[in-house]
Amino acid sequence: MNTERAHHAILENRERLLLSGVTETVSFDDRAVILYTVQGELTVLGRDLQLHALNTETGELEISGRIAALKYGDRDRKASANWMGRLLR
């Protein structure tokens, strides 16, 4: 049986994104949010992005704004690299 948390992404009218399975938020500003989920790296691109309702226990996160794209990265990368790894990316 797989005990790993599930990852869901629900996008409502390209203005509200509900995520589950979030393990870490790496960086965010009003144009990009970079985070890790149980399914790997996820970058959310858009304008006027804001983070709401981050629950570290359940891994749920809400992002609002004008969402333009969801870009998944390496599925095996589920936690951020150390500071040297981030520098060399």
Buried (B, 14 or more C-beta within 10 A) or exposed (E): EEEEBEBEBEBEEEEBBBBBBBBBBBEBEEBBBBBBBBBBBBBBBBEEBEBEEBEEEEBBBBBBBEBEEBEEEEEEEBEBEEEEEEEEE
